[in-house]
Amino acid sequence: MKKHLTIFLFIFFTGIVGAENFYHERNDGSVVKTYTFEDESRTINFDTSMLTEEIQEKIDQVGKHIHSGTVLTFQFSDGTYQLTNSLVWEGFYGGGIINIQGNVSESNAGTYHTSQLVRLDGSQHSTNTLYLKNITAQIYIKNLAVRVGDSDYISAILIERCIFTDVWYCYLYATSKTHDNRALTANWWANCKSYYNYVSGINSGIHAQNSSEIFSHNTPSCGTNPNYGLRVWTAGKIFKWDGIQPTGDIVNELIHSGGMIQ
């Protein structure tokens, strides 16, 4: 006996401005959410009075499907954020744009600097400071000072399975490099571009692994050099796209396990 299921599709607002939810109703009356979407450009604001959990909750409330032409800006107000866990952006898709940014009007905003007015301090926990994964929308990270702790395999910014990520005018650093910490890492088929960022005091400056690619354009080290300026493994690739590259105290470029730097 063939069962027929009648599905009624309707749209309603959840109270989150700009985010809409699609639901379908089964013939038994139950309602199941299928996905959320964003079709209006808007800004999601954070300030230093917020706990890490509160910032993450606001990120998680945003619709995952970002329509073409829609720009979502995650705006950090000036100050230092003492983070107790990673801030995670996950699963966004569509033709829209995501900005994750500090003060884009600060002094020297359009070039190298270490005086960013927004500082995201993840040094008190042993995970990544910013973690972006499984995103097909365009991502721009701008004008942030991002600090990572001194533990193995963690990054100031970790990008996984994201197809378009640009990092501009950031200061990515740690204050100890005794473990395998990294400034900017692309992992698992991620594609990333680094423009006019400083890296400092860390084990690896720019790191690509597991078939990921990073285009590094003017990303020097400053202050305390990293142990390794550019580092690749397991088919990771770094393309030196003109300009200055980070200097490593041990070696400028480390290639192993099928990686490539050119």
Backbone torsions as a table, in degrees:
resi	resn	phi	psi	omega
1	MET	NA	128.1	-178.8
2	LYS	-88.8	129.5	177.6
3	LYS	-96.7	137.7	178.5
4	HIS	-109.0	132.2	180.0
5	LEU	-113.9	119.2	177.3
6	THR	-92.6	123.6	-177.6
7	ILE	-112.2	126.1	177.2
8	PHE	-108.7	128.3	-177.7
9	LEU	-107.3	128.9	176.1
10	PHE	-144.5	162.3	-174.1
11	ILE	-122.6	137.8	170.6
12	PHE	-149.3	157.3	-178.5
13	PHE	-84.3	143.1	-177.9
14	THR	-93.2	-5.8	-174.5
15	GLY	100.1	-11.8	172.7
16	ILE	-88.4	115.3	-174.2
17	VAL	-58.5	129.8	175.5
18	GLY	87.7	-16.0	-178.1
19	ALA	-103.0	127.8	179.3
20	GLU	-120.1	150.7	-178.2
21	ASN	-116.0	135.2	169.0
22	PHE	-94.7	133.1	176.3
23	TYR	-128.4	154.0	167.6
24	HIS	-127.1	149.4	-176.8
25	GLU	-110.9	126.0	176.7
26	ARG	-78.3	167.6	179.8
27	ASN	-72.4	-8.3	174.2
28	ASP	-90.9	3.8	176.8
29	GLY	91.9	-9.8	-179.3
30	SER	-76.9	149.7	-177.1
31	VAL	-117.6	133.3	-178.1
32	VAL	-125.6	127.2	177.0
33	LYS	-76.9	134.5	179.9
34	THR	-101.9	-43.6	174.8
35	TYR	-169.2	167.7	175.2
36	THR	-117.1	157.4	178.8
37	PHE	-144.3	157.9	178.4
38	GLU	-118.3	124.8	179.5
39	ASP	-125.8	9.0	176.3
40	GLU	-130.6	131.6	177.2
41	SER	-64.4	140.0	-179.4
42	ARG	-160.8	169.5	-179.7
43	THR	-118.0	132.7	175.3
44	ILE	-106.5	115.1	-170.8
45	ASN	-99.0	140.5	174.7
46	PHE	-124.3	150.6	173.3
47	ASP	-140.4	167.7	-170.9
48	THR	-70.5	-10.8	176.5
49	SER	-76.5	-12.7	-174.7
50	MET	-84.3	140.4	171.8
51	LEU	-72.6	159.1	177.3
52	THR	-55.1	-41.2	-179.1
53	GLU	-64.1	-34.7	179.3
54	GLU	-71.1	-39.2	175.6
55	ILE	-62.4	-45.5	-179.1
56	GLN	-63.0	-37.9	179.4
57	GLU	-62.3	-41.1	178.7
58	LYS	-66.5	-36.5	175.8
59	ILE	-63.2	-44.3	-176.0
60	ASP	-69.4	-21.9	179.7
61	GLN	-75.7	-14.9	-176.2
62	VAL	-75.0	139.7	178.4
63	GLY	-61.9	145.1	-175.4
64	LYS	-81.6	-31.5	-178.9
65	HIS	-90.6	112.7	-178.0
66	ILE	-105.1	113.2	-175.6
67	HIS	-63.1	152.9	174.9
68	SER	-56.9	132.8	-178.2
69	GLY	89.0	-9.2	179.0
70	THR	-88.4	134.0	179.1
71	VAL	-118.9	120.4	174.7
72	LEU	-106.4	124.3	-179.3
73	THR	-113.6	117.2	172.8
74	PHE	-91.3	104.8	-169.4
75	GLN	-106.7	117.8	174.2
76	PHE	-91.7	124.9	174.8
77	SER	-74.1	162.9	-174.6
78	ASP	-59.2	145.4	176.7
79	GLY	133.4	-179.9	179.6
80	THR	-104.6	130.5	179.9
81	TYR	-107.2	113.6	177.5
82	GLN	-87.4	98.7	-172.5
83	LEU	-86.8	136.9	179.0
84	THR	-100.7	-1.6	177.8
85	ASN	-162.2	173.4	176.3
86	SER	-63.7	147.8	163.6
87	LEU	-96.6	125.9	-169.3
88	VAL	-120.6	128.2	168.7
89	TRP	-112.3	124.8	-172.5
90	GLU	-143.8	137.2	165.0
91	GLY	80.2	14.1	178.4
92	PHE	-77.3	142.0	-178.2
93	TYR	-148.6	172.2	-178.4
94	GLY	109.2	-173.7	-174.2
95	GLY	-95.4	11.0	-177.2
96	GLY	-87.1	-172.4	-175.0
97	ILE	-126.6	139.4	174.1
98	ILE	-114.8	123.2	170.5
99	ASN	-105.6	129.3	172.7
100	ILE	-120.0	109.4	-164.6
101	GLN	-148.0	157.5	169.9
102	GLY	-97.8	-140.6	-176.6
103	ASN	-86.4	103.3	-175.5
104	VAL	-81.5	1.7	176.7
105	SER	-111.2	7.9	-177.6
106	GLU	-67.7	168.2	177.8
107	SER	-59.8	135.1	-178.7
108	ASN	61.3	28.5	-174.3
109	ALA	-60.3	-26.8	-174.5
110	GLY	-103.6	26.8	177.8
111	THR	-155.6	-172.5	176.5
112	TYR	-60.8	138.9	168.7
113	HIS	-167.6	161.1	178.3
114	THR	-118.3	10.2	-173.7
115	SER	-105.6	30.9	-179.7
116	GLN	-54.2	138.1	-179.2
117	LEU	-79.2	-13.2	174.3
118	VAL	-113.0	123.8	-176.8
119	ARG	-127.4	119.5	-179.8
120	LEU	-103.2	107.9	-171.9
121	ASP	-103.4	104.9	177.6
122	GLY	-104.7	20.8	-173.2
123	SER	-74.5	-12.6	-177.1
124	GLN	-94.0	5.9	174.3
125	HIS	-135.6	168.0	-171.1
126	SER	-108.2	36.0	176.1
127	THR	-128.6	178.0	179.2
128	ASN	-62.2	150.1	177.6
129	THR	-78.5	-55.7	173.0
130	LEU	-115.5	132.9	-175.4
131	TYR	-132.9	116.1	179.4
132	LEU	-117.5	129.5	-176.6
133	LYS	-148.7	147.4	173.3
134	ASN	56.0	53.0	-177.2
135	ILE	-125.0	130.1	175.7
136	THR	-108.6	-10.1	172.3
137	ALA	-70.6	160.7	177.3
138	GLN	-75.3	138.3	-177.7
139	ILE	-124.6	133.4	173.8
140	TYR	-126.7	121.7	177.7
141	ILE	-110.5	123.1	-169.0
142	LYS	-140.8	139.5	166.8
143	ASN	56.7	51.2	175.8
144	LEU	-126.2	139.3	165.7
145	ALA	-96.7	118.9	-173.1
146	VAL	-122.4	119.0	-178.3
147	ARG	-107.1	138.1	178.7
148	VAL	-119.6	156.0	179.8
149	GLY	-77.3	-177.2	-177.6
150	ASP	-108.3	74.5	175.6
151	SER	-132.9	164.6	-178.9
152	ASP	-72.9	141.4	168.5
153	TYR	63.2	32.7	175.2
154	ILE	-120.9	156.7	-174.2
155	SER	-134.2	152.5	169.2
156	ALA	-61.7	-45.3	173.1
157	ILE	-131.5	120.2	174.7
158	LEU	-112.8	127.9	-179.0
159	ILE	-120.7	120.9	-179.5
160	GLU	-128.2	130.6	175.2
161	ARG	53.0	40.9	174.0
162	CYS	-115.0	133.5	-169.8
163	ILE	-95.3	-13.3	-178.6
164	PHE	-151.0	99.2	178.3
165	THR	-133.4	124.8	173.9
166	ASP	-112.3	135.1	176.8
167	VAL	-118.9	120.0	-173.4
168	TRP	-125.0	136.0	165.7
169	TYR	55.5	38.5	179.2
170	CYS	-105.7	160.4	174.1
171	TYR	-118.4	111.6	-173.9
172	LEU	-113.0	119.5	-168.1
173	TYR	-155.0	166.7	169.4
174	ALA	-140.1	169.3	177.8
175	THR	-109.8	4.8	174.7
176	SER	-152.0	144.3	-177.0
177	LYS	-132.0	36.9	179.3
178	THR	-79.9	-18.1	177.2
179	HIS	-113.1	179.8	-176.1
180	ASP	-88.0	66.1	174.6
181	ASN	-95.4	156.3	-173.3
182	ARG	-133.6	154.3	175.4
183	ALA	-80.4	-63.3	-178.7
184	LEU	-128.0	121.2	-178.5
185	THR	-123.8	134.2	169.2
186	ALA	-111.8	130.5	-173.6
187	ASN	-139.2	147.9	175.1
188	TRP	54.0	71.3	171.3
189	TRP	63.8	24.2	177.1
190	ALA	-80.5	153.3	175.7
191	ASN	-125.8	127.4	-172.3
192	CYS	-143.9	148.9	173.3
193	LYS	-124.6	136.7	179.9
194	SER	-117.0	120.9	-177.2
195	TYR	-124.5	121.6	169.5
196	TYR	53.3	46.4	174.9
197	ASN	-107.6	150.7	171.4
198	TYR	-102.4	143.5	171.1
199	VAL	-124.8	146.9	-173.9
200	SER	-159.6	146.1	166.7
201	GLY	62.9	33.3	-168.7
202	ILE	-136.9	165.2	-178.4
203	ASN	-70.7	-51.1	179.7
204	SER	-123.7	132.8	178.5
205	GLY	-75.6	-71.5	178.6
206	ILE	-113.0	126.8	-170.7
207	HIS	-134.1	125.8	177.6
208	ALA	-126.9	137.5	-179.5
209	GLN	-150.7	165.5	174.6
210	ASN	51.9	57.7	173.4
211	SER	64.3	24.6	175.6
212	SER	-95.4	161.9	-179.3
213	GLU	-131.8	137.4	172.7
214	ILE	-126.9	129.6	172.1
215	PHE	-98.8	112.9	-174.8
216	SER	-103.6	114.7	-178.5
217	HIS	-123.2	110.1	179.6
218	ASN	54.0	69.2	178.0
219	THR	-129.3	72.6	-176.4
220	PRO	-82.6	169.9	170.4
221	SER	-91.5	160.6	175.8
222	CYS	-147.4	162.1	-179.2
223	GLY	61.7	-121.2	177.1
224	THR	-83.4	118.1	-179.4
225	ASN	-63.9	151.0	169.7
226	PRO	-67.3	163.5	172.6
227	ASN	-65.1	-42.0	-179.8
228	TYR	-125.7	126.0	-180.0
229	GLY	-69.7	-60.8	176.7
230	LEU	-118.6	137.1	-175.8
231	ARG	-143.7	132.7	178.6
232	VAL	-135.8	150.0	169.2
233	TRP	-154.7	171.8	178.7
234	THR	39.8	60.0	174.9
235	ALA	66.7	16.6	170.9
236	GLY	-72.1	151.7	-177.9
237	LYS	-133.6	136.9	170.9
238	ILE	-123.3	126.7	177.7
239	PHE	-107.2	119.5	-179.9
240	LYS	-80.5	97.6	-171.6
241	TRP	-93.4	69.0	178.4
242	ASP	67.4	164.8	172.9
243	GLY	78.6	-167.0	-173.5
244	ILE	-87.2	140.0	176.2
245	GLN	-114.2	159.8	-176.6
246	PRO	-67.8	143.5	177.0
247	THR	-92.0	133.9	178.7
248	GLY	-103.9	139.3	177.3
249	ASP	-66.6	-35.2	178.4
250	ILE	-89.1	-51.4	178.0
251	VAL	-157.8	147.1	179.7
252	ASN	-70.4	-37.4	-176.8
253	GLU	-135.1	128.7	178.2
254	LEU	-121.4	120.8	-177.9
255	ILE	-122.3	126.2	173.6
256	HIS	-155.8	164.3	177.2
257	SER	56.0	42.7	173.5
258	GLY	83.1	12.9	178.2
259	GLY	-79.6	175.0	-177.7
260	MET	-149.4	135.7	171.1
261	ILE	-125.7	128.3	179.2
262	GLN	-149.5	NA	NA
